[in-house]
């Protein structure tokens, strides 16, 4: 899994309130020869994954993580929820969730992460896009 800083929405952000979290990704790189309706192919023809990791535990919760596309950076104008990771128990650190982005989806100009339904305090999470997901786990020596 190779992480690109430009496709990282959140990096160790405190999980305290609901709403838009971290950076919002602009899927349109200016005006192309086809006009502004020429949306980027996220992943350049390869499957692209949305990943959420809980780095440190929180108290309270649970939380719903949403990948949202919209016409504005506040992710409110003509917003479409592309994927949801519902009911995440935020009291357990080290969890990782990964979902494949919908293929053939015409993304609106902005793509970002929203957190809903949380009353959590403390704890941090990260969220980003990658082309592949590392699901291997390192074990202590002699525990094969």
ROLUMMI-808361 format. One record per atom (N, C-alpha, C, CB): residue number from 1; residue in one letter; atom name; x, y, z. Coordinates in Angstrom, 2 decimals, m for minus. Glycine has a CB too. Example, Ala and Ser with C-alpha at 12.3 -4.5 7.8 and 13.67 -1.06 7.14 Angstrom:
% ROLUMMI-808361
    k  r   a        u        v        w
    1  a   N    13.19    m5.69     7.80
    1  a  CA    12.30    m4.50     7.80
    1  a   C    13.20    m3.30     7.80
    1  a  CB    11.31    m4.47     9.05
    2  s   N    12.85    m2.25     7.08
    2  s  CA    13.67    m1.06     7.14
    2  s   C    12.90     0.03     7.87
    2  s  CB    14.08    m0.60     5.72
This chain:
% ROLUMMI-808361
    k  r   a        u        v        w
    1  x   N     0.86    m1.17     0.00
    1  x  CA     0.00     0.00     0.00
    1  x   C     0.90     1.23     0.00
    1  x  CB    m0.97     0.00     1.23
    2  x   N     0.82     2.01    m1.04
    2  x  CA     1.59     3.24    m1.14
    2  x   C     0.63     4.40    m0.93
    2  x  CB     2.33     3.35    m2.52
    3  x   N     0.96     5.25     0.02
    3  x  CA     0.10     6.36     0.38
    3  x   C     0.64     7.65    m0.22
    3  x  CB    m0.03     6.50     1.91
    4  x   N    m0.21     8.36    m0.94
    4  x  CA     0.14     9.64    m1.54
    4  x   C    m0.46    10.75    m0.67
    4  x  CB    m0.37     9.74    m3.02
    5  x   N     0.35    11.71    m0.29
    5  x  CA    m0.11    12.81     0.55
    5  x   C    m1.30    13.54    m0.06
    5  x  CB     1.03    13.79     0.78
    6  x   N    m1.38    13.57    m1.37
    6  x  CA    m2.46    14.31    m2.04
    6  x   C    m3.80    13.58    m2.00
    6  x  CB    m2.09    14.58    m3.48
    7  x   N    m3.77    12.30    m1.72
    7  x  CA    m5.03    11.55    m1.63
    7  x   C    m5.36    11.18    m0.18
    7  x  CB    m4.96    10.28    m2.48
    8  x   N    m4.74    11.89     0.74
    8  x  CA    m4.99    11.67     2.16
    8  x   C    m5.99    12.72     2.66
    8  x  CB    m3.67    11.72     2.99
    9  x   N    m7.13    12.26     3.15
    9  x  CA    m8.14    13.17     3.67
    9  x   C    m7.80    13.61     5.09
    9  x  CB    m9.52    12.51     3.65
   10  x   N    m7.43    12.63     5.92
   10  x  CA    m7.21    12.88     7.34
   10  x   C    m5.97    12.12     7.79
   10  x  CB    m8.46    12.45     8.18
   11  x   N    m5.14    12.77     8.60
   11  x  CA    m3.95    12.13     9.15
   11  x   C    m3.93    12.34    10.65
   11  x  CB    m2.64    12.68     8.49
   12  x   N    m4.30    11.32    11.38
   12  x  CA    m4.32    11.34    12.86
   12  x   C    m5.13    12.50    13.41
   12  x  CB    m2.90    11.41    13.39
   13  x   N    m6.36    12.62    12.94
   13  x  CA    m7.25    13.68    13.40
   13  x   C    m8.08    13.20    14.59
   13  x  CB    m8.18    14.15    12.25
   14  x   N    m8.30    14.08    15.54
   14  x  CA    m9.12    13.74    16.71
   14  x   C   m10.56    13.49    16.29
   14  x  CB    m9.05    14.86    17.77
   15  x   N   m11.12    12.44    16.84
   15  x  CA   m12.49    12.05    16.55
   15  x   C   m13.39    12.61    17.65
   15  x  CB   m12.64    10.49    16.44
   16  x   N   m13.85    13.85    17.48
   16  x  CA   m14.61    14.48    18.55
   16  x   C   m15.98    14.96    18.13
   16  x  CB   m13.85    15.63    19.09
   17  x   N   m16.15    15.43    16.91
   17  x  CA   m17.45    15.94    16.48
   17  x   C   m17.79    15.40    15.10
   17  x  CB   m17.45    17.48    16.47
   18  x   N   m19.07    15.44    14.79
   18  x  CA   m19.53    15.02    13.47
   18  x   C   m19.26    16.13    12.46
   18  x  CB   m21.04    14.66    13.49
   19  x   N   m19.26    15.78    11.18
   19  x  CA   m19.08    16.76    10.12
   19  x   C   m17.95    16.39     9.18
   19  x  CB   m18.81    18.12    10.70
   20  x   N   m17.62    17.31     8.28
   20  x  CA   m16.55    17.11     7.30
   20  x   C   m15.22    17.09     8.05
   20  x  CB   m16.56    18.23     6.20
   21  x   N   m14.38    16.15     7.70
   21  x  CA   m13.11    15.99     8.39
   21  x   C   m11.95    16.12     7.42
   21  x  CB   m13.04    14.64     9.11
   22  x   N   m10.95    16.89     7.79
   22  x  CA    m9.71    16.96     7.03
   22  x   C    m9.83    17.65     5.69
   22  x  CB    m9.18    15.61     6.82
   23  x   N    m9.02    17.19     4.75
   23  x  CA    m8.95    17.79     3.43
   23  x   C   m10.04    17.26     2.51
   23  x  CB    m7.59    17.53     2.81
   24  x   N   m10.39    18.07     1.52
   24  x  CA   m11.35    17.67     0.50
   24  x   C   m10.57    17.59    m0.81
   24  x  CB   m12.56    18.69     0.40
   25  x   N   m10.76    16.48    m1.54
   25  x  CA   m10.01    16.21    m2.77
   25  x   C   m10.77    16.79    m3.97
   25  x  CB    m9.78    14.69    m2.95
   26  x   N   m10.08    17.57    m4.78
   26  x  CA   m10.66    18.16    m5.99
   26  x   C   m10.44    17.19    m7.14
   26  x  CB   m10.04    19.57    m6.31
   27  x   N   m11.51    16.61    m7.69
   27  x  CA   m11.38    15.60    m8.74
   27  x   C   m11.20    16.20   m10.13
   27  x  CB   m12.59    14.72    m8.75
   28  x   N   m11.33    17.50   m10.26
   28  x  CA   m11.17    18.15   m11.56
   28  x   C    m9.90    18.98   m11.53
   28  x  CB   m12.42    19.03   m11.92
   29  x   N    m9.02    18.73   m12.48
   29  x  CA    m7.76    19.49   m12.50
   29  x   C    m7.88    20.63   m13.50
   29  x  CB    m6.56    18.56   m12.88
   30  x   N    m8.67    21.62   m13.15
   30  x  CA    m8.86    22.77   m14.04
   30  x   C    m9.76    22.43   m15.20
   30  x  CB    m7.52    23.26   m14.55
   31  x   N    m9.71    23.23   m16.23
   31  x  CA   m10.53    23.01   m17.41
   31  x   C    m9.73    22.24   m18.45
   31  x  CB   m11.04    24.35   m18.00
   32  x   N   m10.25    21.12   m18.88
   32  x  CA    m9.57    20.32   m19.89
   32  x   C   m10.11    20.69   m21.27
   32  x  CB    m9.75    18.81   m19.63
   33  x   N    m9.61    20.02   m22.27
   33  x  CA   m10.08    20.27   m23.63
   33  x   C   m11.54    19.89   m23.81
   33  x  CB    m9.23    19.51   m24.63
   34  x   N   m12.07    19.10   m22.86
   34  x  CA   m13.46    18.66   m22.93
   34  x   C   m14.37    19.50   m22.04
   34  x  CB   m13.57    17.21   m22.55
   35  x   N   m13.83    20.51   m21.38
   35  x  CA   m14.63    21.33   m20.48
   35  x   C   m14.56    20.82   m19.06
   35  x  CB   m16.07    21.39   m20.95
   36  x   N   m15.24    21.50   m18.15
   36  x  CA   m15.17    21.13   m16.73
   36  x   C   m15.96    19.88   m16.42
   36  x  CB   m15.67    22.27   m15.89
   37  x   N   m16.74    19.34   m17.35
   37  x  CA   m17.49    18.12   m17.08
   37  x   C   m16.62    16.88   m17.27
   37  x  CB   m18.71    18.04   m17.98
   38  x   N   m15.34    17.06   m17.58
   38  x  CA   m14.44    15.94   m17.75
   38  x   C   m13.89    15.54   m16.38
   38  x  CB   m13.29    16.30   m18.72
   39  x   N   m14.51    14.56   m15.76
   39  x  CA   m14.13    14.12   m14.42
   39  x   C   m12.96    13.14   m14.50
   39  x  CB   m15.31    13.48   m13.71
   40  x   N   m12.12    13.18   m13.49
   40  x  CA   m10.99    12.27   m13.41
   40  x   C   m11.43    10.85   m13.14
   40  x  CB   m10.03    12.72   m12.33
   41  x   N   m10.68     9.94   m13.72
   41  x  CA   m10.86     8.53   m13.41
   41  x   C   m10.00     8.24   m12.19
   41  x  CB   m10.46     7.60   m14.64
   42  x   N   m10.61     8.19   m11.02
   42  x  CA    m9.85     7.94    m9.80
   42  x   C    m9.24     6.54    m9.88
   42  x  CB   m10.75     8.08    m8.53
   43  x   N    m7.94     6.46    m9.79
   43  x  CA    m7.24     5.19    m9.89
   43  x   C    m6.68     4.94   m11.28
   43  x  CB    m8.16     4.07    m9.51
   44  x   N    m6.95     5.83   m12.22
   44  x  CA    m6.42     5.73   m13.60
   44  x   C    m6.63     4.35   m14.20
   44  x  CB    m4.93     6.07   m13.61
   45  x   N    m7.86     3.86   m14.12
   45  x  CA    m8.21     2.57   m14.71
   45  x   C    m8.04     1.38   m13.77
   45  x  CB    m7.38     2.34   m15.91
   46  x   N    m7.45     1.59   m12.62
   46  x  CA    m7.27     0.53   m11.63
   46  x   C    m8.27     0.71   m10.51
   46  x  CB    m5.81     0.53   m11.08
   47  x   N    m8.62    m0.38    m9.82
   47  x  CA    m9.50    m0.22    m8.66
   47  x   C    m8.85     0.69    m7.62
   47  x  CB    m9.83    m1.59    m8.04
   48  x   N    m9.65     1.51    m7.01
   48  x  CA    m9.18     2.45    m5.99
   48  x   C    m9.93     2.16    m4.70
   48  x  CB    m9.38     3.95    m6.45
   49  x   N    m9.23     2.22    m3.58
   49  x  CA    m9.83     1.89    m2.30
   49  x   C    m9.83     3.08    m1.35
   49  x  CB    m9.10     0.72    m1.66
   50  x   N   m10.91     3.19    m0.58
   50  x  CA   m11.02     4.18     0.48
   50  x   C   m10.72     3.45     1.78
   50  x  CB   m12.45     4.87     0.51
   51  x   N    m9.79     3.98     2.57
   51  x  CA    m9.36     3.33     3.80
   51  x   C    m9.59     4.27     4.98
   51  x  CB    m7.87     2.91     3.72
   52  x   N   m10.08     3.69     6.08
   52  x  CA   m10.22     4.40     7.35
   52  x   C    m9.52     3.55     8.41
   52  x  CB   m11.74     4.66     7.72
   53  x   N    m8.63     4.17     9.18
   53  x  CA    m7.96     3.46    10.26
   53  x   C    m8.19     4.20    11.58
   53  x  CB    m6.44     3.32     9.98
   54  x   N    m8.46     3.44    12.63
   54  x  CA    m8.58     4.02    13.97
   54  x   C    m7.24     3.81    14.66
   54  x  CB    m9.76     3.36    14.80
   55  x   N    m6.54     4.89    14.89
   55  x  CA    m5.17     4.79    15.41
   55  x   C    m5.11     4.72    16.92
   55  x  CB    m4.36     5.96    14.94
   56  x   N    m5.92     5.52    17.58
   56  x  CA    m6.00     5.44    19.04
   56  x   C    m7.46     5.36    19.44
   56  x  CB    m5.30     6.65    19.73
   57  x   N    m7.73     4.67    20.52
   57  x  CA    m9.10     4.44    20.96
   57  x   C    m9.73     5.72    21.51
   57  x  CB    m9.14     3.34    22.02
   58  x   N   m11.04     5.79    21.37
   58  x  CA   m11.82     6.89    21.91
   58  x   C   m12.80     6.33    22.93
   58  x  CB   m12.58     7.66    20.77
   59  x   N   m13.47     7.21    23.63
   59  x  CA   m14.56     6.78    24.51
   59  x   C   m15.85     7.28    23.89
   59  x  CB   m14.37     7.31    25.98
   60  x   N   m16.91     6.54    24.07
   60  x  CA   m18.19     6.92    23.47
   60  x   C   m18.38     6.22    22.14
   60  x  CB   m18.27     8.45    23.29
   61  x   N   m19.05     6.93    21.22
   61  x  CA   m19.28     6.37    19.89
   61  x   C   m20.60     5.64    19.85
   61  x  CB   m18.15     5.42    19.49
   62  x   N   m20.89     4.83    18.89
   62  x  CA   m20.11     4.52    17.70
   62  x   C   m20.15     5.65    16.67
   62  x  CB   m20.63     3.24    17.07
   63  x   N   m19.41     5.48    15.58
   63  x  CA   m19.34     6.50    14.54
   63  x   C   m19.61     5.89    13.18
   63  x  CB   m17.97     7.20    14.54
   64  x   N   m20.20     6.68    12.30
   64  x  CA   m20.39     6.30    10.90
   64  x   C   m19.43     7.14    10.07
   64  x  CB   m21.88     6.49    10.43
   65  x   N   m18.60     6.49     9.26
   65  x  CA   m17.69     7.19     8.36
   65  x   C   m18.30     7.17     6.97
   65  x  CB   m16.27     6.54     8.37
   66  x   N   m18.33     8.31     6.31
   66  x  CA   m18.96     8.43     4.99
   66  x   C   m17.98     9.04     3.98
   66  x  CB   m20.25     9.29     5.07
   67  x   N   m17.94     8.45     2.79
   67  x  CA   m17.20     9.04     1.67
   67  x   C   m18.23     9.77     0.83
   67  x  CB   m16.40     7.94     0.83
   68  x   N   m18.06    11.09     0.68
   68  x  CA   m19.07    11.94     0.07
   68  x   C   m18.48    12.69    m1.11
   68  x  CB   m19.66    12.93     1.10
   69  x   N   m19.26    12.83    m2.19
   69  x  CA   m18.89    13.68    m3.31
   69  x   C   m19.93    14.78    m3.43
   69  x  CB   m18.77    12.85    m4.63
   70  x   N   m19.49    15.99    m3.78
   70  x  CA   m20.41    17.13    m3.85
   70  x   C   m19.84    18.21    m4.76
   70  x  CB   m20.68    17.71    m2.44
   71  x   N   m20.64    19.24    m4.99
   71  x  CA   m20.23    20.35    m5.84
   71  x   C   m19.48    21.45    m5.09
   71  x  CB   m21.43    20.93    m6.51
   72  x   N   m19.37    21.33    m3.76
   72  x  CA   m18.68    22.36    m2.99
   72  x   C   m17.78    21.70    m1.93
   72  x  CB   m19.69    23.32    m2.32
   73  x   N   m16.83    22.47    m1.40
   73  x  CA   m15.88    21.93    m0.44
   73  x   C   m16.50    21.63     0.92
   73  x  CB   m14.74    22.89    m0.26
   74  x   N   m17.66    22.19     1.20
   74  x  CA   m18.37    21.87     2.46
   74  x   C   m19.10    20.53     2.35
   74  x  CB   m19.37    22.99     2.81
   75  x   N   m19.11    19.95     1.15
   75  x  CA   m19.77    18.68     0.86
   75  x   C   m21.26    18.71     1.19
   75  x  CB   m19.09    17.55     1.63
   76  x   N   m21.91    19.83     0.82
   76  x  CA   m23.34    19.98     1.08
   76  x   C   m24.17    20.18    m0.18
   76  x  CB   m23.57    21.13     2.02
   77  x   N   m23.60    20.79    m1.23
   77  x  CA   m24.36    21.08    m2.45
   77  x   C   m24.38    19.87    m3.36
   77  x  CB   m23.75    22.29    m3.18
   78  x   N   m25.59    19.35    m3.61
   78  x  CA   m25.79    18.15    m4.44
   78  x   C   m24.93    16.99    m3.95
   78  x  CB   m25.46    18.47    m5.91
   79  x   N   m24.83    16.83    m2.65
   79  x  CA   m23.99    15.79    m2.06
   79  x   C   m24.55    14.40    m2.30
   79  x  CB   m23.84    16.03    m0.56
   80  x   N   m23.65    13.47    m2.56
   80  x  CA   m23.99    12.06    m2.73
   80  x   C   m23.06    11.24    m1.84
   80  x  CB   m23.86    11.61    m4.25
   81  x   N   m23.64    10.39    m0.99
   81  x  CA   m22.83     9.50    m0.16
   81  x   C   m22.48     8.29    m1.01
   81  x  CB   m23.59     9.08     1.17
   82  x   N   m21.19     8.12    m1.28
   82  x  CA   m20.73     7.02    m2.13
   82  x   C   m20.57     5.72    m1.35
   82  x  CB   m19.41     7.38    m2.78
   83  x   N   m20.13     5.83    m0.12
   83  x  CA   m19.89     4.65     0.71
   83  x   C   m20.01     5.03     2.18
   83  x  CB   m18.50     4.02     0.42
   84  x   N   m20.44     4.08     2.99
   84  x  CA   m20.56     4.29     4.43
   84  x   C   m19.98     3.10     5.16
   84  x  CB   m22.04     4.52     4.84
   85  x   N   m19.21     3.38     6.19
   85  x  CA   m18.76     2.35     7.12
   85  x   C   m19.54     2.63     8.41
   85  x  CB   m17.16     2.38     7.36
   86  x   N   m20.65     1.89     8.63
   86  x  CA   m21.56     2.23     9.72
   86  x   C   m21.18     1.61    11.06
   86  x  CB   m22.95     1.81     9.36
   87  x   N   m21.54     2.29    12.12
   87  x  CA   m21.47     1.74    13.47
   87  x   C   m20.11     1.27    13.92
   87  x  CB   m22.40     0.63    13.57
   88  x   N   m19.07     2.02    13.61
   88  x  CA   m17.72     1.63    14.01
   88  x   C   m17.56     1.84    15.51
   88  x  CB   m16.65     2.43    13.22
   89  x   N   m17.17     0.79    16.20
   89  x  CA   m16.91     0.88    17.63
   89  x   C   m15.55     1.55    17.78
   89  x  CB   m16.93    m0.55    18.33
   90  x   N   m15.54     2.78    18.26
   90  x  CA   m14.33     3.59    18.30
   90  x   C   m13.48     3.35    19.55
   90  x  CB   m14.69     5.05    18.21
   91  x   N   m13.90     2.40    20.39
   91  x  CA   m13.16     2.14    21.62
   91  x   C   m12.04     1.12    21.41
   91  x  CB   m14.12     1.64    22.70
   92  x   N   m11.88     0.62    20.18
   92  x  CA   m10.84    m0.35    19.87
   92  x   C    m9.86     0.25    18.88
   92  x  CB   m11.44    m1.65    19.31
   93  x   N    m8.63     0.47    19.31
   93  x  CA    m7.60     1.04    18.43
   93  x   C    m7.09    m0.02    17.47
   93  x  CB    m6.43     1.62    19.25
   94  x   N    m6.53     0.44    16.35
   94  x  CA    m5.90    m0.47    15.39
   94  x   C    m6.82    m1.04    14.34
   94  x  CB    m5.27    m1.57    16.11
   95  x   N    m8.07    m0.67    14.33
   95  x  CA    m8.99    m1.18    13.32
   95  x   C    m8.71    m0.53    11.98
   95  x  CB   m10.46    m0.94    13.74
   96  x   N    m8.86    m1.31    10.89
   96  x  CA    m8.70    m0.77     9.55
   96  x   C    m9.88    m1.25     8.70
   96  x  CB    m7.34    m1.21     8.92
   97  x   N   m10.50    m0.31     7.99
   97  x  CA   m11.61    m0.61     7.11
   97  x   C   m11.24    m0.15     5.72
   97  x  CB   m12.93     0.07     7.60
   98  x   N   m11.53    m0.96     4.72
   98  x  CA   m11.23    m0.59     3.34
   98  x   C   m12.41    m0.97     2.45
   98  x  CB    m9.92    m1.28     2.84
   99  x   N   m12.77    m0.05     1.56
   99  x  CA   m13.86    m0.29     0.61
   99  x   C   m13.42     0.13    m0.78
   99  x  CB   m15.14     0.47     1.03
  100  x   N   m13.79    m0.67    m1.76
  100  x  CA   m13.50    m0.32    m3.14
  100  x   C   m14.42     0.82    m3.56
  100  x  CB   m13.66    m1.55    m4.08
  101  x   N   m13.85     1.81    m4.25
  101  x  CA   m14.69     2.92    m4.74
  101  x   C   m15.62     2.40    m5.82
  101  x  CB   m13.81     4.08    m5.29
  102  x   N   m16.82     2.95    m5.90
  102  x  CA   m17.75     2.52    m6.95
  102  x   C   m17.16     2.77    m8.33
  102  x  CB   m19.09     3.25    m6.81
  103  x   N   m17.18     1.75    m9.18
  103  x  CA   m16.66     1.92   m10.54
  103  x   C   m17.72     2.54   m11.43
  103  x  CB   m16.17     0.57   m11.13
  104  x   N   m17.28     3.29   m12.41
  104  x  CA   m18.21     3.93   m13.33
  104  x   C   m18.96     5.10   m12.73
  104  x  CB   m19.17     2.93   m13.83
  105  x   N   m18.63     5.45   m11.51
  105  x  CA   m19.30     6.55   m10.84
  105  x   C   m18.78     7.88   m11.36
  105  x  CB   m19.10     6.46    m9.31
  106  x   N   m19.68     8.76   m11.74
  106  x  CA   m19.27    10.11   m12.10
  106  x   C   m19.19    10.92   m10.82
  106  x  CB   m20.25    10.78   m13.13
  107  x   N   m17.98    11.15   m10.39
  107  x  CA   m17.77    11.90    m9.16
  107  x   C   m18.02    13.37    m9.42
  107  x  CB   m16.36    11.67    m8.60
  108  x   N   m18.57    14.03    m8.44
  108  x  CA   m18.72    15.48    m8.53
  108  x   C   m17.34    16.10    m8.30
  108  x  CB   m19.79    16.02    m7.50
  109  x   N   m17.25    17.40    m8.27
  109  x  CA   m15.93    18.03    m8.22
  109  x   C   m15.15    17.71    m6.95
  109  x  CB   m16.08    19.51    m8.35
  110  x   N   m15.83    17.61    m5.81
  110  x  CA   m15.11    17.42    m4.55
  110  x   C   m15.46    16.08    m3.91
  110  x  CB   m15.44    18.56    m3.59
  111  x   N   m14.46    15.50    m3.26
  111  x  CA   m14.60    14.21    m2.61
  111  x   C   m13.99    14.35    m1.22
  111  x  CB   m13.91    13.06    m3.44
  112  x   N   m14.72    13.90    m0.20
  112  x  CA   m14.21    14.04     1.16
  112  x   C   m14.85    13.07     2.12
  112  x  CB   m14.42    15.44     1.64
  113  x   N   m14.46    13.17     3.38
  113  x  CA   m14.92    12.27     4.43
  113  x   C   m15.75    13.04     5.44
  113  x  CB   m13.73    11.57     5.12
  114  x   N   m16.88    12.45     5.79
  114  x  CA   m17.72    12.99     6.87
  114  x   C   m17.83    11.93     7.95
  114  x  CB   m19.14    13.40     6.34
  115  x   N   m17.94    12.40     9.19
  115  x  CA   m18.20    11.51    10.31
  115  x   C   m19.58    11.87    10.84
  115  x  CB   m17.09    11.65    11.43
  116  x   N   m20.41    10.86    11.05
  116  x  CA   m21.77    11.08    11.53
  116  x   C   m22.03    10.22    12.77
  116  x  CB   m22.81    10.77    10.42
  117  x   N   m22.96    10.67    13.57
  117  x  CA   m23.45     9.88    14.69
  117  x   C   m22.43     9.57    15.78
  117  x  CB   m23.98     8.61    14.18
  118  x   N   m21.53    10.49    16.06
  118  x  CA   m20.54    10.20    17.09
  118  x   C   m20.70    11.12    18.29
  118  x  CB   m19.15    10.33    16.51
  119  x   N   m20.51    10.52    19.44
  119  x  CA   m20.42    11.28    20.67
  119  x   C   m19.09    10.91    21.31
  119  x  CB   m21.64    10.99    21.65
  120  x   N   m18.12    10.56    20.47
  120  x  CA   m16.82    10.09    20.94
  120  x   C   m15.97    11.25    21.43
  120  x  CB   m16.09     9.34    19.83
  121  x   N   m15.13    10.94    22.40
  121  x  CA   m14.14    11.90    22.86
  121  x   C   m12.78    11.22    22.83
  121  x  CB   m14.47    12.44    24.29
  122  x   N   m11.77    11.98    22.45
  122  x  CA   m10.43    11.40    22.33
  122  x   C   m10.36    10.51    21.11
  122  x  CB   m10.06    10.61    23.59
  123  x   N    m9.27     9.84    20.95
  123  x  CA    m9.10     8.94    19.82
  123  x   C    m8.75     9.68    18.55
  123  x  CB   m10.34     8.12    19.61
  124  x   N    m8.02     9.03    17.66
  124  x  CA    m7.65     9.62    16.37
  124  x   C    m7.89     8.62    15.26
  124  x  CB    m6.17    10.07    16.38
  125  x   N    m8.11     9.16    14.06
  125  x  CA    m8.30     8.31    12.89
  125  x   C    m7.63     8.95    11.68
  125  x  CB    m9.80     8.06    12.62
  126  x   N    m7.40     8.12    10.66
  126  x  CA    m6.87     8.58     9.38
  126  x   C    m7.75     8.02     8.28
  126  x  CB    m5.39     8.14     9.19
  127  x   N    m7.78     8.73     7.14
  127  x  CA    m8.56     8.28     6.00
  127  x   C    m7.87     8.72     4.72
  127  x  CB   m10.01     8.83     6.06
  128  x   N    m7.84     7.83     3.72
  128  x  CA    m7.11     8.12     2.49
  128  x   C    m7.56     7.20     1.37
  128  x  CB    m5.61     7.97     2.71
  129  x   N    m7.09     7.48     0.15
  129  x  CA    m7.33     6.65    m1.03
  129  x   C    m6.03     5.98    m1.42
  129  x  CB    m7.89     7.50    m2.21
  130  x   N    m6.11     4.69    m1.80
  130  x  CA    m4.95     3.94    m2.28
  130  x   C    m5.38     3.03    m3.42
  130  x  CB    m4.30     3.12    m1.12
  131  x   N    m4.39     2.54    m4.17
  131  x  CA    m4.68     1.61    m5.27
  131  x   C    m4.72     0.16    m4.81
  131  x  CB    m3.64     1.76    m6.36
  132  x   N    m4.09    m0.14    m3.69
  132  x  CA    m4.16    m1.49    m3.14
  132  x   C    m4.10    m1.40    m1.62
  132  x  CB    m3.01    m2.40    m3.69
  133  x   N    m4.60    m2.42    m0.97
  133  x  CA    m4.67    m2.40     0.49
  133  x   C    m3.81    m3.52     1.05
  133  x  CB    m6.14    m2.54     0.98
  134  x   N    m2.93    m3.19     1.95
  134  x  CA    m2.09    m4.20     2.62
  134  x   C    m2.89    m4.80     3.77
  134  x  CB    m0.75    m3.57     3.14
  135  x   N    m3.19    m6.08     3.66
  135  x  CA    m3.96    m6.74     4.72
  135  x   C    m3.12    m7.71     5.51
  135  x  CB    m5.14    m7.46     4.13
  136  x   N    m1.81    m7.68     5.32
  136  x  CA    m0.95    m8.59     6.07
  136  x   C    m0.74    m8.05     7.48
  136  x  CB     0.40    m8.79     5.36
  137  x   N    m0.42    m8.94     8.37
  137  x  CA    m0.21    m8.57     9.77
  137  x   C     1.13    m9.14    10.22
  137  x  CB    m1.39    m9.08    10.68
  138  x   N     1.90    m8.34    10.90
  138  x  CA     3.19    m8.81    11.42
  138  x   C     2.96    m9.50    12.76
  138  x  CB     4.19    m7.62    11.58
  139  x   N     3.63   m10.63    12.95
  139  x  CA     3.52   m11.38    14.20
  139  x   C     4.86   m11.44    14.89
  139  x  CB     2.99   m12.80    13.94
  140  x   N     4.84   m11.67    16.19
  140  x  CA     6.08   m11.83    16.94
  140  x   C     6.79   m13.08    16.45
  140  x  CB     5.80   m11.92    18.45
  141  x   N     8.09   m13.11    16.63
  141  x  CA     8.90   m14.24    16.23
  141  x   C     8.41   m15.53    16.92
  141  x  CB    10.37   m13.98    16.56
  142  x   N     8.38   m16.63    16.18
  142  x  CA     8.01   m17.97    16.65
  142  x   C     6.52   m18.11    16.94
  142  x  CB     8.79   m18.30    17.89
  143  x   N     5.70   m17.24    16.38
  143  x  CA     4.24   m17.39    16.55
  143  x   C     3.59   m17.77    15.22
  143  x  CB     3.62   m16.09    17.10
  144  x   N     4.29   m18.52    14.40
  144  x  CA     3.73   m18.86    13.07
  144  x   C     2.66   m19.88    13.24
  144  x  CB     4.82   m19.38    12.11
